[in-house]
Amino acid sequence: MTVRRLTLDDLDDCSRLAKDRGWLPERHKWRLLFEIGEVYGMDAPDGDGLAATNILTRYGDDHAVISMVLTASRFGRQGLARRLMEHVLEQAGGRTVSLYATEHGRPLYERLGFRVVGRAAKHTGVFKGEPSGRTRPATEADLGRILELDAELFGTDRSAALRRMFGFGEQVRIAEGGFGQCWRNDDNTVIGPVVARDEETARALIGDLALHAGGEVRMDLDLAKAGLVGWAGEHGIGSPWEVSMMVRGGELPGDRSCQFLPYMQALG
């Protein structure tokens, strides 16, 4: 099977492949990844959709994120995931590459030179709390300020993703020394990214975004931030599902103490 660059014309088949593996279709998320990333795949030899996918999202000249590593169930254990990973790593050039890995996928990534650098967990629930009074809705006029702060604290250029927040997300909020977004996925509203100079500001942003969203929200929390994990639990956000944070060829960028929630696991 030949690896090819996918286009939005392949979106239906990407969603079908996700459902085949027990994932949600997440068409809204896939569209964003097509816009800012490089989506690769292999056509199924039986002519029925895609056999496998993988996405590379570049952050400047020094970092990239891999995501949506999917193989159709009927083509499992045939080495397709490894072939696509090797292709995408070649495309990444000399960049440090990171990803979030399930326990099922982690052995493959370790064989390809990735190492575990932390643990994160998806937490969900209905947020219980009051508005902080410290944040406000952002507008596109605030974009320059957001990009400047993110470049400093995230440590590499993800401006292409951040510029799309105002069209992709439900709301962007800012505070003195921080910003955050919430966006609607198939079954809940995801809070992320959240970047702030201190945890108190991050909590204010997260809480206000969750209250704006209403209903069930999702937060992908770094388990090393025990205080934030505990705070989320006290406010109704639990049911963790853990994954490994992995990196190859260097270190994760920026000041991790100021990176409170990722944009999504697919974007780091």
C-alpha positions in Angstrom: 0.0 0.0 0.0 1.3 3.5 -0.9 1.3 6.4 1.5 -0.3 9.5 0.1 -1.2 13.0 1.4 -4.9 13.1 2.1 -7.2 16.1 1.4 -10.6 17.2 2.7 -12.1 15.0 0.1 -11.0 12.1 2.3 -12.8 13.5 5.4 -15.7 11.1 5.2 -13.3 8.1 5.0 -11.3 9.5 8.0 -14.4 9.6 10.1 -15.4 6.1 9.0 -12.0 4.8 10.0 -12.3 6.5 13.4 -15.7 4.9 14.0 -14.2 1.5 13.0 -11.7 1.8 15.8 -14.4 2.9 18.4 -13.6 6.6 18.2 -16.1 9.3 17.6 -16.3 10.8 14.0 -15.0 14.2 15.3 -15.4 15.9 11.9 -14.9 19.4 13.3 -11.6 18.4 14.8 -10.5 16.6 11.6 -11.2 19.7 9.6 -8.9 21.8 11.8 -6.2 19.2 11.5 -6.5 19.2 7.7 -6.2 23.0 7.7 -3.0 23.2 9.8 -1.4 19.8 9.5 -0.3 17.2 7.0 -2.7 14.3 6.9 -1.3 11.0 5.5 -3.0 7.8 4.8 -3.1 4.5 2.9 -6.1 3.4 0.7 -7.6 0.1 1.7 -6.6 -2.6 -0.9 -10.2 -3.8 -1.0 -11.3 -0.4 -2.2 -13.3 0.3 0.9 -12.0 3.6 2.4 -8.8 4.0 4.2 -6.5 1.4 5.7 -4.6 3.8 8.0 -4.0 7.4 8.8 -1.5 9.6 10.6 -1.2 13.4 11.0 1.9 15.6 11.3 1.5 19.2 12.6 4.6 21.3 12.5 5.3 24.0 15.0 7.9 26.2 13.5 11.3 24.8 12.6 12.0 22.9 15.8 8.9 20.9 16.9 6.1 18.8 15.5 3.2 16.7 16.8 1.9 13.4 15.6 -1.7 12.4 16.0 -4.7 10.3 14.7 -2.6 7.2 14.3 -5.4 4.8 13.1 -5.4 1.5 11.4 -8.6 -0.2 10.2 -9.4 -3.2 12.4 -9.4 -5.6 9.4 -5.8 -4.5 8.6 -4.4 -4.7 12.2 -1.0 -6.3 12.9 0.2 -5.8 9.3 2.8 -3.1 10.1 0.8 -0.2 8.6 1.0 2.0 11.6 4.8 1.6 11.7 5.1 2.4 8.0 3.1 5.5 8.4 5.0 6.6 11.5 8.3 6.1 9.7 7.0 8.2 6.7 5.8 11.0 9.0 9.0 11.0 11.0 10.9 11.4 7.8 8.7 14.4 6.9 9.4 15.9 10.3 13.1 16.2 9.4 15.2 17.2 12.4 12.4 18.4 14.5 11.7 17.2 18.0 8.4 15.2 17.8 5.8 14.6 20.5 2.6 12.7 20.9 0.1 11.4 23.4 0.1 7.5 23.5 -2.4 4.9 24.7 -1.0 1.8 26.4 -1.8 0.0 23.2 0.3 2.3 21.0 3.2 3.0 23.4 5.3 -0.1 22.5 5.4 0.9 18.8 6.4 4.5 19.7 9.1 3.3 22.0 10.6 1.1 19.2 10.7 4.2 17.1 12.7 6.1 19.6 10.1 7.9 21.7 10.3 8.1 25.4 7.7 8.8 28.1 8.1 12.2 29.7 4.9 12.4 31.7 1.3 11.2 32.2 -1.9 13.0 31.3 -5.5 12.1 31.7 -8.8 13.0 30.1 -11.1 14.3 32.8 -14.8 14.9 32.2 -17.8 16.2 34.1 -20.1 19.2 34.6 -18.2 22.1 36.2 -19.6 23.4 39.5 -18.5 26.8 40.5 -18.9 30.6 40.2 -17.5 33.1 37.7 -14.0 34.3 38.7 -14.5 37.9 37.7 -10.9 37.8 36.4 -11.3 37.0 32.8 -13.2 38.4 29.8 -14.1 37.2 26.3 -11.4 37.8 23.8 -11.8 39.2 20.3 -9.5 39.1 17.3 -8.1 42.4 18.4 -6.5 40.4 21.3 -4.8 38.0 19.0 -1.4 39.7 18.9 -1.2 39.7 22.7 -2.2 36.0 22.8 0.4 35.0 20.2 3.1 36.9 22.0 2.4 35.3 25.3 2.1 31.8 23.7 5.4 32.2 21.9 7.1 33.0 25.2 5.4 30.3 27.4 4.7 27.5 24.9 8.2 28.0 23.4 7.6 27.3 19.7 5.4 28.7 16.9 1.9 27.3 16.9 0.4 30.5 15.6 -1.4 28.8 12.8 -3.5 26.8 15.3 -4.1 29.8 17.6 -5.2 32.1 14.8 -8.1 29.7 14.1 -9.4 29.7 17.6 -12.0 32.5 16.9 -13.6 30.4 14.1 -13.0 27.0 15.5 -13.8 27.5 19.1 -16.9 28.4 21.1 -15.2 31.1 23.1 -11.7 32.5 23.7 -11.0 34.2 27.0 -8.1 36.2 28.3 -6.9 37.4 31.7 -3.9 39.3 32.8 -1.1 36.8 32.0 -3.1 34.1 30.4 -5.6 33.0 27.7 -7.8 30.0 27.0 -10.3 28.5 24.6 -13.2 26.1 24.7 -14.4 24.2 21.6 -17.2 21.8 20.9 -16.5 18.2 20.1 -19.0 15.5 19.3 -20.0 14.6 22.9 -18.7 17.4 25.1 -16.9 20.8 25.1 -13.1 20.6 25.3 -11.3 23.2 27.4 -7.9 24.0 25.8 -5.5 25.4 25.2 -5.0 27.2 28.5 -1.7 29.0 29.0 -1.0 31.2 32.0 1.8 32.6 34.1 0.4 31.0 37.3 -2.1 28.4 38.3 -4.5 30.8 39.9 -5.0 32.6 36.5 -5.3 29.2 34.8 -8.0 28.1 37.2 -9.9 31.4 36.6 -9.8 30.8 32.8 -10.7 27.2 33.0 -13.6 27.8 35.3 -15.0 30.7 33.3 -14.7 28.7 30.0 -16.4 25.7 31.6 -19.3 27.8 32.9 -19.7 29.4 29.5 -19.8 26.0 27.8 -22.3 24.5 30.2 -23.0 20.7 30.2 -20.2 18.2 30.1 -16.7 19.5 29.6 -13.4 17.7 29.0 -10.0 18.7 30.3 -6.7 16.8 29.4 -4.8 17.4 32.6 -1.1 16.9 33.2 -1.0 14.5 36.2 2.1 16.2 37.4 0.0 19.3 38.2 -1.6 17.6 41.2 -3.1 20.8 42.6 -5.0 21.5 39.4 -6.2 17.9 39.1 -7.5 18.1 42.7 -9.2 21.4 42.1 -10.9 20.0 39.0 -12.1 17.1 41.0 -13.5 19.4 43.7 -15.5 21.1 40.9 -17.1 18.0 39.4 -14.4 17.0 36.8 -13.3 13.4 37.2 -13.4 10.0 35.5 -9.8 10.1 34.3 -8.5 8.1 31.3 -4.7 8.1 31.3 -2.3 8.4 28.4 1.5 8.8 28.2 3.2 12.0 27.0 6.0 11.0 24.7 8.8 12.8 22.9 11.5 11.9 20.4 14.7 13.7 19.5 14.7 16.4 22.2 12.5 17.9 25.0 9.0 19.2 25.1 9.1 23.0 24.3 8.6 26.0 26.5 7.8 26.4 30.2 5.7 23.3 31.1 4.7 24.9 34.4 2.8 27.5 32.4 1.1 25.1 30.0 -2.1 24.0 31.8 -4.2 22.4 29.1 -3.3 21.4 25.6 -5.3 22.6 22.6 -6.3 19.0 22.2 -4.2 15.8 22.5 -3.9 15.8 18.7 -2.1 19.1 18.9 -0.1 18.9 22.1 
